Amino acid sequence: MPVVKPFSDEQARTLVNLRQRYEAWIEAERALAALPYDLRRKEIAGRAYLYEIHDRGGNGTSLGPWSDEKATRWAEYRAAKAAAKHRRETTKAVLDESARLARALRVPMVASEAGPLLREADRRGLLDGALLVVGTNTMAAYMLEAAGFIRELPEETADFDLAWAETEPHQGEQILWQLLKAVDPTFTVNTERTFQARNARAYEVEILVAPSRLASMAPTDRPRPVALPEQEWLLMGRPIDQVLICRDGSPVRIVAPDPRWFALQKLWMAEQAKRNPLKRAKDRKQGMLLLDAVDEAMPHYPLDAGFAATLPDELAAHYLRWSEQRGAPAPVAW
């Protein structure tokens, strides 16, 4: 029996529309976010000033005494903000329509708790090189990449894993911490596992990083991940980029590692003594099924001798075992 059950024509069409509408909405969100929080005319000691307001508390910075130039700037800002809000509301209305239809058609979904974090990360541009979604939340996105349901795939766990993938240094910016706090101010760092943050509802977010990318994180950023050599494998190949929905019907974008490298890392993890024994069986099943799905339904991610020749010894053994079962090309001995 095939591993991948193809989407129906209606499911596929809805997912295409969902992505197009999401892209229009997130562009409007980013345009609005790029504008100042507010510009206001203030009277102080009988003189008028233009102020840039930074937050809901009214905290702001003076931009100088009121003048014709400041009046023009204020008017242009108000017009730009009104246009951006209108565009956001218009695109959100059609996006919500697509999301409702996708939910009704029971396309692959991720946990609702992941939604706010992913949308805020995308609004800040962090899914375009700084962060990768890893862990079992990626599986729904891999199904979209395969254009079908992957049969018997285990459900995701009630946590969320992100990998720091940025190459440019951010020495003074608490990018992760500001992201988490913007989504939920109750997030705190787990003092026993400093790579993990929890909110008041005990939802956990874990941050992972490859040794080659740790130096690009600000020293004061939190949570603080421990560099893991096996995370280097998830930077290999070509990431996938999909728009899907959460179980509450809200849309999200996921950028995740190349499915071939992700699957092989899962198989490697399934044999590590340090891995939670309760997760090893799931790791093995996910890895095998994902490789099968790639072989069956993702020809743009070839599992051939050329790919096999790029694998390190730790992963080549797992690929060989899988290929012997599947009848795929085996690694080349050089």
C-alpha positions as CSV (number, residue, x, y, z in Angstrom):
1,M,0.0,0.0,0.0
2,P,1.3,3.5,-0.8
3,V,2.5,5.5,2.2
4,V,1.0,8.8,0.8
5,K,-2.7,9.2,0.2
6,P,-3.0,12.1,-2.3
7,F,-5.1,15.1,-1.5
8,S,-8.4,15.5,-3.2
9,D,-8.7,18.1,-6.0
10,E,-10.7,20.3,-3.6
11,Q,-8.2,19.9,-0.8
12,A,-5.3,20.8,-3.1
13,R,-7.0,23.8,-4.6
14,T,-7.9,25.1,-1.1
15,L,-4.3,24.8,0.1
16,V,-3.1,26.7,-3.0
17,N,-5.6,29.5,-2.3
18,L,-4.6,29.4,1.4
19,R,-1.0,30.1,0.6
20,Q,-1.7,32.9,-1.8
21,R,-4.0,34.7,0.6
22,Y,-1.7,34.1,3.6
23,E,1.2,35.8,1.6
24,A,-1.0,38.8,0.9
25,W,-2.0,39.0,4.6
26,I,1.5,38.7,6.0
27,E,2.8,41.3,3.6
28,A,0.1,43.7,4.9
29,E,1.0,42.7,8.5
30,R,4.6,43.5,7.9
31,A,3.9,46.8,6.3
32,L,1.8,47.8,9.3
33,A,4.5,46.6,11.7
34,A,7.1,48.7,9.9
35,L,5.2,51.9,10.8
36,P,5.6,53.7,14.1
37,Y,3.2,52.6,16.8
38,D,1.6,56.1,16.7
39,L,2.4,59.7,15.9
40,R,0.7,62.4,18.0
41,R,0.6,66.1,18.3
42,K,1.2,67.1,21.9
43,E,0.9,70.5,23.7
44,I,3.5,71.1,26.3
45,A,3.8,74.5,28.1
46,G,1.9,76.2,25.4
47,R,4.0,74.8,22.5
48,A,3.1,72.0,20.1
49,Y,5.4,69.0,19.3
50,L,5.2,65.9,17.2
51,Y,5.8,62.8,19.3
52,E,6.4,59.2,18.2
53,I,4.6,56.9,20.6
54,H,6.2,53.5,21.3
55,D,3.6,51.5,23.2
56,R,0.1,51.4,24.7
57,G,1.3,53.2,27.8
58,G,1.8,56.4,25.8
59,N,5.6,56.4,26.2
60,G,7.2,58.3,23.4
61,T,10.0,60.4,21.9
62,S,9.7,64.0,20.7
63,L,10.4,64.5,17.0
64,G,10.7,68.3,17.5
65,P,8.4,71.4,17.5
66,W,5.3,71.4,15.4
67,S,5.8,72.9,11.9
68,D,4.4,72.6,8.4
69,E,6.9,69.8,7.8
70,K,5.8,67.9,10.9
71,A,2.1,68.4,10.0
72,T,2.8,66.9,6.6
73,R,4.7,64.0,8.1
74,W,1.8,63.4,10.6
75,A,-0.8,63.5,7.8
76,E,1.2,61.1,5.6
77,Y,1.6,58.7,8.5
78,R,-2.1,58.7,9.3
79,A,-2.9,58.0,5.6
80,A,-0.3,55.2,5.4
81,K,-1.5,53.6,8.6
82,A,-5.2,53.7,7.6
83,A,-4.3,52.2,4.2
84,A,-2.2,49.4,5.8
85,K,-5.0,48.6,8.3
86,H,-7.6,48.4,5.5
87,R,-5.3,46.1,3.5
88,R,-4.7,43.9,6.5
89,E,-8.4,43.6,7.3
90,T,-9.3,42.9,3.7
91,T,-6.7,40.2,3.2
92,K,-7.5,38.7,6.6
93,A,-11.2,38.3,5.6
94,V,-10.4,36.2,2.5
95,L,-7.6,34.4,4.4
96,D,-10.1,33.4,7.2
97,E,-12.4,32.1,4.5
98,S,-9.8,29.8,3.0
99,A,-8.7,28.7,6.5
100,R,-12.3,27.7,7.4
101,L,-12.7,25.8,4.2
102,A,-9.3,24.0,4.8
103,R,-10.4,23.0,8.3
104,A,-13.7,21.7,7.0
105,L,-11.8,19.6,4.4
106,R,-9.7,18.1,7.2
107,V,-6.3,18.9,5.6
108,P,-3.2,18.3,7.7
109,M,-3.1,20.6,10.8
110,V,-0.7,21.5,13.7
111,A,-1.5,22.2,17.3
112,S,-3.3,25.5,17.9
113,E,-0.8,26.6,20.5
114,A,1.9,26.8,17.9
115,G,-0.1,29.3,15.8
116,P,0.5,32.6,17.6
117,L,4.2,31.9,17.9
118,L,4.6,31.1,14.2
119,R,2.6,34.1,13.0
120,E,4.5,36.5,15.2
121,A,7.8,34.9,14.0
122,D,6.7,35.4,10.4
123,R,5.5,38.9,11.0
124,R,9.0,39.7,12.3
125,G,10.7,38.0,9.3
126,L,12.3,35.3,11.5
127,L,11.1,32.4,9.3
128,D,13.2,33.7,6.4
129,G,16.6,32.5,7.7
130,A,16.7,32.9,11.4
131,L,14.5,30.1,12.6
132,L,13.5,26.6,11.5
133,V,10.6,24.6,12.9
134,V,11.8,21.2,14.0
135,G,10.3,18.4,15.9
136,T,7.0,16.7,15.2
137,N,5.2,19.9,14.3
138,T,6.9,19.7,10.9
139,M,5.1,16.5,9.9
140,A,1.9,18.3,8.7
141,A,4.1,20.6,6.6
142,Y,5.9,17.6,5.1
143,M,2.5,16.2,4.1
144,L,1.8,19.3,2.2
145,E,5.2,18.9,0.5
146,A,4.1,15.4,-0.5
147,A,0.7,16.7,-1.6
148,G,-1.0,14.0,0.5
149,F,-1.5,12.4,3.9
150,I,1.3,10.2,5.2
151,R,-0.4,7.1,6.6
152,E,0.0,6.0,10.2
153,L,2.2,9.0,11.1
154,P,2.3,9.6,14.9
155,E,0.6,12.8,16.2
156,E,2.8,15.7,17.4
157,T,3.6,16.1,21.1
158,A,2.4,19.0,23.2
159,D,5.5,21.2,22.9
160,F,7.2,23.2,20.2
161,D,10.8,23.0,18.9
162,L,12.6,25.8,17.1
163,A,16.1,25.7,15.7
164,W,18.2,28.9,15.5
165,A,19.6,29.0,12.0
166,E,20.8,32.6,11.6
167,T,24.2,33.2,10.1
168,E,24.4,37.0,10.8
169,P,25.5,38.0,14.3
170,H,22.9,39.6,16.6
171,Q,25.1,40.6,19.6
172,G,22.7,43.1,21.2
173,E,19.3,41.8,20.3
174,Q,17.2,39.4,22.4
175,I,15.3,38.1,19.3
176,L,14.0,34.9,20.8
177,W,13.0,36.5,24.1
178,Q,11.2,39.4,22.5
179,L,9.4,37.0,20.3
180,L,8.2,34.9,23.1
181,K,7.2,37.8,25.3
182,A,5.3,39.4,22.4
183,V,3.2,36.3,22.0
184,D,2.7,35.6,25.7
185,P,4.1,37.7,28.6
186,T,3.8,34.7,31.0
187,F,6.7,32.9,29.3
188,T,9.6,32.2,31.7
189,V,12.8,30.3,31.2
190,N,12.9,26.8,32.8
191,T,15.8,27.2,35.3
192,E,16.5,23.4,35.2
193,R,16.5,23.3,31.3
194,T,17.7,26.8,30.2
195,F,17.0,26.0,26.5
196,Q,13.3,25.8,27.3
197,A,10.6,28.4,28.1
198,R,7.1,27.7,29.5
199,N,4.0,29.9,29.7
200,A,1.3,29.9,32.4
201,R,-0.5,27.1,30.7
202,A,2.6,24.9,30.8
203,Y,3.1,25.1,27.0
204,E,6.8,24.4,26.3
205,V,9.0,26.0,23.7
206,E,12.5,24.5,23.2
207,I,15.3,26.2,21.3
208,L,18.0,24.1,19.5
209,V,21.1,25.2,17.7
210,A,24.0,23.8,15.7
211,P,27.5,24.6,16.9
212,S,28.1,26.6,13.7
213,R,25.2,29.0,14.5
214,L,25.6,29.5,18.2
215,A,27.9,32.5,17.9
216,S,25.3,34.4,15.9
217,M,22.9,34.5,18.9
218,A,23.1,37.5,21.3
219,P,24.8,36.4,24.6
220,T,21.8,37.7,26.6
221,D,19.1,36.1,24.5
222,R,16.9,33.5,26.1
223,P,16.2,30.6,26.2
224,R,19.8,29.7,25.8
225,P,20.3,26.5,23.8
226,V,23.0,23.9,24.1
227,A,24.9,23.5,20.8
228,L,24.2,19.9,19.5
229,P,26.4,18.6,16.6
230,E,23.4,16.6,15.2
231,Q,21.6,19.9,14.6
232,E,24.2,20.6,11.8
233,W,22.4,17.9,9.7
234,L,19.2,19.9,9.8
235,L,20.9,22.8,8.0
236,M,21.8,20.6,5.1
237,G,19.8,20.4,1.8
238,R,16.9,22.6,1.0
239,P,14.3,23.6,3.6
240,I,10.6,23.2,2.9
241,D,8.2,26.2,3.1
242,Q,4.5,25.6,3.5
243,V,1.4,27.4,4.7
244,L,-1.2,25.3,6.6
245,I,-3.6,25.6,9.4
246,C,-3.8,25.0,13.1
247,R,-6.6,22.9,14.6
248,D,-8.4,26.0,15.6
249,G,-8.6,27.0,12.0
250,S,-5.9,29.8,12.1
251,P,-3.3,29.9,9.3
252,V,0.5,29.4,9.9
253,R,3.6,29.2,7.9
254,I,6.2,26.6,8.6
255,V,9.8,26.5,7.3
256,A,11.3,23.2,8.2
257,P,14.5,21.2,7.3
258,D,15.0,19.2,4.2
259,P,12.8,16.2,4.8
260,R,15.5,13.7,3.8
261,W,18.0,15.0,6.5
262,F,15.2,15.4,9.0
263,A,14.1,11.8,8.6
264,L,17.6,10.4,8.9
265,Q,18.3,12.5,12.0
266,K,15.1,11.0,13.5
267,L,16.4,7.5,12.8
268,W,19.8,8.4,14.3
269,M,18.1,9.9,17.4
270,A,16.0,6.7,17.9
271,E,19.2,4.8,18.7
272,Q,20.7,7.4,21.1
273,A,20.9,6.5,24.8
274,K,20.4,10.1,25.7
275,R,17.0,10.2,24.0
276,N,13.9,9.9,26.0
277,P,13.0,6.1,25.7
278,L,9.3,7.1,25.3
279,K,10.2,9.0,22.1
280,R,12.5,6.6,20.4
281,A,9.8,4.4,18.9
282,K,8.0,7.4,17.5
283,D,11.3,8.8,16.1
284,R,12.0,5.6,14.3
285,K,8.5,5.4,12.9
286,Q,8.4,9.0,11.8
287,G,11.8,8.7,10.2
288,M,11.0,5.6,8.2
289,L,7.6,6.8,7.1
290,L,9.0,10.2,6.0
291,L,11.7,8.6,3.9
292,D,9.1,6.5,2.3
293,A,7.0,9.5,1.6
294,V,9.9,11.4,0.1
295,D,10.7,8.4,-2.1
296,E,7.1,8.1,-3.2
297,A,5.8,11.7,-3.5
298,M,8.7,14.2,-3.4
299,P,10.8,13.7,-6.5
300,H,12.2,17.2,-6.1
301,Y,14.1,15.8,-3.0
302,P,15.8,12.9,-4.7
303,L,16.9,9.8,-2.7
304,D,19.5,8.7,-5.2
305,A,23.2,7.7,-5.2
306,G,24.2,11.3,-5.4
307,F,22.3,12.2,-2.2
308,A,23.6,9.0,-0.5
309,A,27.2,10.0,-1.2
310,T,26.8,13.2,0.7
311,L,25.8,11.5,4.0
312,P,28.1,11.3,7.0
313,D,28.8,7.8,8.3
314,E,26.4,8.3,11.2
315,L,23.5,8.7,8.8
316,A,24.7,6.6,5.9
317,A,24.1,3.4,8.0
318,H,20.5,4.4,8.6
319,Y,20.0,5.3,4.9
320,L,21.4,1.9,3.9
321,R,19.0,0.0,6.2
322,W,16.1,2.0,4.8
323,S,17.2,1.6,1.2
324,E,17.5,-2.2,1.6
325,Q,13.9,-2.3,2.8
326,R,12.7,0.1,0.2
327,G,14.8,-0.9,-2.8
328,A,16.3,2.6,-3.1
329,P,19.9,3.4,-4.3
330,A,22.4,2.5,-1.6
331,P,25.2,4.8,-0.5
332,V,28.3,4.8,-2.7
333,A,31.6,3.7,-1.1
334,W,34.4,6.1,-2.2
